[in-house]
């Protein structure tokens, strides 16, 4: 399998696709750096809890300025594109080119092919995301002059892990379509369509809350309990989207003053102490999100693995 991994990494790093994807990640980091440079002062002044708790370094990754998005928001758009681009033609391109049958004619196990391709894609995403985070961290450290604490470094590392898992889901989904469809066009368009549905329509345009309101309409004279039930239904429907799970997970990690992800009433908020959550409490809050994203990634890859192992491959 290591030979397959080395081959795939060499193909990725020597291709124009990798150059374009890496430039896309650098553009996202550029937007994040500009937003930090312009808006971090306002972000720290308006959020007194952040400065009092000392989490200044994490604000480098969550600060936005006017219409310029933060780094985390930009990566939430870029990572699915990277995952889809790395996996949409992983299998069908070699099948149509006739190289897959020649590869399996060698003393190479069939499962090593798909495992090596998936592992090479994960390594590529780790390099791209890690470079982006280190670039923003290094420039931001020079700009603000405040070194990160140990807790901030751990939170940033966990953000890297969650981002890679999120990208692995989209890569596994695109690899599944690459195994099922023989043409690269179909395996590319379907994951892109699902990304548009789950991100733009389901989350950004509020399709999930709209469905919840149609299932349980709440008028102006509704009781507080009915309003809470409707809000919980909206959150449940929104969490069917992997993009929304990723957004909630990184928000709790990188914004420690976040008090939770459920419905909080004013009466409950009055008794909350304005202190940031500890690292353990933040991990408890996002643990279901992390398990959900890992499960989705494993399911997509497992289905593609089973289908690929049962397919008949003939020389063309």
C-alpha positions as CSV (number, residue, x, y, z in Angstrom):
1,X,0.0,0.0,0.0
2,X,2.9,2.4,0.7
3,X,3.9,2.2,-3.0
4,X,0.4,3.2,-4.0
5,X,0.5,6.1,-1.5
6,X,3.8,7.3,-2.8
7,X,2.6,7.1,-6.4
8,X,-0.6,9.0,-5.6
9,X,1.3,11.7,-3.7
10,X,3.7,12.1,-6.6
11,X,0.8,12.4,-9.0
12,X,-0.9,15.0,-6.8
13,X,2.1,17.1,-6.2
14,X,3.1,17.1,-9.9
15,X,-0.3,17.9,-11.2
16,X,-1.8,21.3,-12.1
17,X,-4.9,20.3,-10.0
18,X,-2.8,20.3,-6.8
19,X,-1.3,23.7,-7.8
20,X,-4.8,25.2,-8.3
21,X,-6.1,23.8,-5.1
22,X,-3.1,25.0,-3.1
23,X,-3.5,28.4,-4.6
24,X,-7.2,28.3,-3.6
25,X,-6.1,27.5,0.0
26,X,-3.6,30.4,-0.1
27,X,-6.3,32.8,-1.4
28,X,-8.5,31.7,1.5
29,X,-5.6,32.4,4.0
30,X,-5.0,35.7,2.3
31,X,-8.7,36.7,2.9
32,X,-8.3,35.6,6.5
33,X,-5.1,37.5,7.0
34,X,-6.7,40.7,5.6
35,X,-9.8,40.3,7.7
36,X,-7.6,39.8,10.8
37,X,-5.5,42.8,10.0
38,X,-8.5,45.0,9.6
39,X,-11.0,43.6,12.1
40,X,-9.2,41.9,15.0
41,X,-9.0,45.1,17.0
42,X,-12.8,45.6,16.8
43,X,-13.3,41.9,17.5
44,X,-11.3,42.1,20.7
45,X,-12.9,45.3,21.8
46,X,-16.4,44.2,21.3
47,X,-15.8,40.8,23.0
48,X,-14.5,41.6,26.4
49,X,-14.7,38.0,27.6
50,X,-12.2,36.9,24.9
51,X,-9.6,39.4,25.9
52,X,-10.1,38.9,29.7
53,X,-9.8,35.2,29.3
54,X,-6.6,35.6,27.3
55,X,-7.8,33.8,24.1
56,X,-6.3,36.5,21.8
57,X,-4.4,34.1,19.4
58,X,-7.6,32.2,18.5
59,X,-9.2,35.4,17.4
60,X,-6.8,35.4,14.4
61,X,-8.8,32.5,12.9
62,X,-12.3,33.8,13.6
63,X,-12.1,37.5,13.0
64,X,-13.9,39.0,10.0
65,X,-14.1,42.5,8.7
66,X,-17.3,43.9,7.0
67,X,-17.9,41.6,4.0
68,X,-14.5,39.9,4.2
69,X,-14.9,36.4,5.7
70,X,-12.8,34.9,8.4
71,X,-10.3,32.1,7.8
72,X,-12.6,29.5,9.3
73,X,-15.5,30.6,7.0
74,X,-13.3,30.5,3.9
75,X,-11.9,27.1,4.8
76,X,-15.5,25.9,5.2
77,X,-16.0,26.7,1.5
78,X,-12.6,25.5,0.2
79,X,-12.2,22.2,2.0
80,X,-15.2,20.5,0.4
81,X,-13.9,21.6,-3.0
82,X,-10.5,20.2,-2.2
83,X,-12.0,16.9,-1.1
84,X,-14.2,16.6,-4.1
85,X,-11.3,17.5,-6.5
86,X,-9.0,14.9,-4.9
87,X,-11.5,12.0,-5.1
88,X,-13.9,12.4,-8.0
89,X,-11.7,10.6,-10.5
90,X,-9.7,8.4,-8.2
91,X,-11.0,5.1,-9.7
92,X,-12.9,5.8,-12.9
93,X,-10.0,7.8,-14.5
94,X,-7.7,4.8,-14.2
95,X,-10.5,2.4,-15.3
96,X,-11.2,4.4,-18.5
97,X,-7.5,4.9,-19.1
98,X,-6.8,1.2,-18.9
99,X,-4.2,1.6,-16.1
100,X,-6.3,0.0,-13.4
101,X,-6.2,-3.5,-15.0
102,X,-2.5,-3.2,-15.6
103,X,-2.0,-2.1,-12.0
104,X,-4.0,-5.0,-10.6
105,X,-2.1,-7.4,-12.9
106,X,1.0,-6.7,-10.7
107,X,1.5,-8.3,-7.3
108,X,-0.7,-5.6,-5.7
109,X,-3.8,-6.3,-3.6
110,X,-7.0,-4.7,-4.8
111,X,-7.8,-3.2,-1.4
112,X,-4.3,-1.6,-1.3
113,X,-5.3,0.5,-4.4
114,X,-8.4,2.2,-2.8
115,X,-6.8,2.4,0.6
116,X,-3.7,4.0,-0.8
117,X,-5.7,6.6,-2.8
118,X,-7.7,7.6,0.2
119,X,-4.7,7.8,2.5
120,X,-2.8,9.9,-0.1
121,X,-5.7,12.3,-0.3
122,X,-5.8,12.6,3.5
123,X,-2.1,13.4,3.6
124,X,-2.5,16.0,0.9
125,X,-5.3,17.7,2.8
126,X,-3.3,17.7,6.0
127,X,-0.4,19.4,4.2
128,X,-2.6,22.0,2.6
129,X,-4.7,22.8,5.7
130,X,-1.6,22.7,8.0
131,X,0.3,25.1,5.7
132,X,-2.6,27.5,5.7
133,X,-3.0,27.5,9.5
134,X,0.7,27.9,10.0
135,X,0.8,30.8,7.5
136,X,-2.0,32.7,9.3
137,X,-0.6,31.8,12.8
138,X,2.9,33.0,11.9
139,X,1.8,36.3,10.3
140,X,-0.7,36.9,13.1
141,X,1.9,36.2,15.8
142,X,4.1,38.8,14.2
143,X,1.2,41.2,14.0
144,X,-0.3,41.0,17.5
145,X,2.8,40.0,19.4
146,X,0.9,37.7,21.7
147,X,2.2,34.1,21.8
148,X,-0.4,31.3,22.0
149,X,-1.0,29.4,25.2
150,X,-0.9,25.6,25.4
151,X,-4.7,25.4,25.4
152,X,-4.9,27.6,22.3
153,X,-2.4,25.3,20.5
154,X,-4.4,22.2,21.5
155,X,-7.6,23.9,20.3
156,X,-6.0,24.8,17.0
157,X,-4.7,21.3,16.5
158,X,-8.2,19.9,17.2
159,X,-9.6,22.3,14.6
160,X,-7.0,20.9,12.1
161,X,-8.3,17.3,12.9
162,X,-11.9,18.2,12.5
163,X,-11.2,20.1,9.3
164,X,-9.4,17.1,7.9
165,X,-12.3,14.8,8.9
166,X,-14.7,17.2,7.2
167,X,-12.6,17.1,4.0
168,X,-12.4,13.3,4.3
169,X,-16.1,13.0,4.2
170,X,-16.4,14.9,0.9
171,X,-13.4,13.0,-0.5
172,X,-15.0,9.7,0.5
173,X,-18.3,10.7,-1.0
174,X,-16.6,11.7,-4.3
175,X,-14.6,8.4,-4.3
176,X,-17.9,6.5,-3.9
177,X,-19.3,8.2,-7.0
178,X,-16.0,7.5,-8.7
179,X,-16.4,3.8,-8.0
180,X,-20.0,3.7,-9.0
181,X,-19.9,5.9,-12.2
182,X,-17.6,5.1,-15.1
183,X,-17.5,8.8,-16.3
184,X,-15.7,11.5,-14.3
185,X,-18.4,14.0,-15.2
186,X,-21.1,12.2,-13.1
187,X,-18.7,11.6,-10.2
188,X,-17.9,15.3,-10.2
189,X,-21.3,16.8,-10.6
190,X,-23.2,14.8,-8.0
191,X,-20.9,15.6,-5.0
192,X,-20.9,19.3,-6.1
193,X,-24.7,19.2,-6.2
194,X,-24.9,17.7,-2.7
195,X,-22.5,20.3,-1.4
196,X,-24.6,23.1,-2.9
197,X,-27.7,21.6,-1.3
198,X,-26.2,20.9,2.2
199,X,-24.3,24.2,2.4
200,X,-26.0,27.0,0.5
201,X,-29.6,25.9,0.4
202,X,-29.9,23.9,3.6
203,X,-27.8,26.2,5.9
204,X,-27.2,29.6,4.2
205,X,-30.7,30.0,2.7
206,X,-32.4,28.4,5.7
207,X,-34.1,25.5,3.9
208,X,-33.9,23.4,7.1
209,X,-35.7,26.0,9.3
210,X,-38.3,26.6,6.5
211,X,-39.1,22.8,6.6
212,X,-39.3,22.9,10.3
213,X,-41.8,25.8,10.2
214,X,-43.9,24.0,7.7
215,X,-43.9,20.9,9.9
216,X,-44.7,22.7,13.1
217,X,-45.9,26.3,12.4
218,X,-45.7,28.7,15.3
219,X,-47.7,31.9,15.3
220,X,-47.2,35.1,17.3
221,X,-49.4,33.9,20.1
222,X,-47.6,30.6,20.6
223,X,-46.4,29.5,24.0
224,X,-42.8,29.5,25.0
225,X,-42.7,25.7,25.0
226,X,-44.0,25.6,21.4
227,X,-41.4,28.1,20.3
228,X,-38.7,26.1,22.0
229,X,-39.9,22.9,20.3
230,X,-39.9,24.6,17.0
231,X,-36.4,25.9,17.5
232,X,-35.1,22.5,18.5
233,X,-36.7,21.0,15.4
234,X,-34.9,23.6,13.3
235,X,-31.6,22.8,14.9
236,X,-32.2,19.0,14.4
237,X,-32.9,19.5,10.7
238,X,-29.9,21.8,10.3
239,X,-27.7,19.2,11.8
240,X,-28.6,16.8,9.0
241,X,-26.1,18.8,7.0
242,X,-22.4,18.0,7.5
243,X,-21.5,21.6,6.8
244,X,-23.6,22.8,9.8
245,X,-22.0,20.1,12.0
246,X,-18.6,21.4,11.0
247,X,-19.6,25.0,11.6
248,X,-20.9,24.3,15.1
249,X,-17.8,22.2,16.0
250,X,-15.2,24.7,15.0
251,X,-17.2,27.6,16.6
252,X,-17.1,25.9,20.0
253,X,-13.4,25.0,19.6
254,X,-12.1,28.4,18.5
255,X,-14.6,30.6,20.5
256,X,-14.2,29.3,24.0
257,X,-16.8,31.8,25.4
258,X,-19.5,29.9,23.5
259,X,-21.9,28.5,26.2
260,X,-23.3,25.6,24.2
261,X,-25.1,24.5,21.1
262,X,-28.7,24.0,22.4
263,X,-31.5,26.4,23.0
264,X,-30.8,28.8,25.9
265,X,-33.5,31.0,27.3
266,X,-33.0,34.3,28.9
267,X,-33.8,32.9,32.3
268,X,-31.0,30.4,31.9
269,X,-28.6,32.9,30.4
270,X,-29.0,35.1,33.5
271,X,-27.4,32.5,35.8
272,X,-24.5,31.7,33.4
273,X,-21.1,32.8,34.6
274,X,-19.3,34.8,31.8
275,X,-16.3,32.6,31.7
276,X,-14.9,30.6,28.8
277,X,-15.5,26.9,28.7
278,X,-12.7,24.6,29.5
279,X,-11.1,22.4,26.9
280,X,-12.8,19.3,28.3
281,X,-16.2,21.0,28.3
282,X,-15.8,22.2,24.7
283,X,-14.8,18.7,23.6
284,X,-17.9,17.3,25.4
285,X,-20.1,19.8,23.5
286,X,-18.7,18.9,20.1
287,X,-18.2,15.2,20.6
288,X,-21.4,14.2,18.9
289,X,-20.5,16.4,15.9
290,X,-17.1,14.8,15.7
291,X,-18.5,11.3,15.9
292,X,-21.1,12.1,13.3
293,X,-18.6,13.4,10.8
294,X,-16.2,10.5,11.4
295,X,-19.1,8.1,10.9
296,X,-20.2,9.7,7.7
297,X,-16.7,9.6,6.3
298,X,-16.3,5.9,7.3
299,X,-19.7,5.0,5.8
300,X,-18.9,6.6,2.5
301,X,-15.5,5.0,2.3
302,X,-16.8,1.6,3.4
303,X,-19.5,1.6,0.8
304,X,-17.0,2.6,-1.9
305,X,-14.6,-0.1,-0.6
306,X,-17.2,-2.9,-0.7
307,X,-18.4,-1.9,-4.2
308,X,-14.8,-1.7,-5.5
309,X,-13.8,-5.0,-4.1
310,X,-16.8,-6.7,-5.8
311,X,-16.5,-5.0,-9.2
312,X,-15.2,-6.9,-12.2
313,X,-12.3,-5.1,-13.8
314,X,-11.3,-6.1,-17.3
315,X,-8.6,-4.7,-19.6
316,X,-9.9,-2.2,-22.1
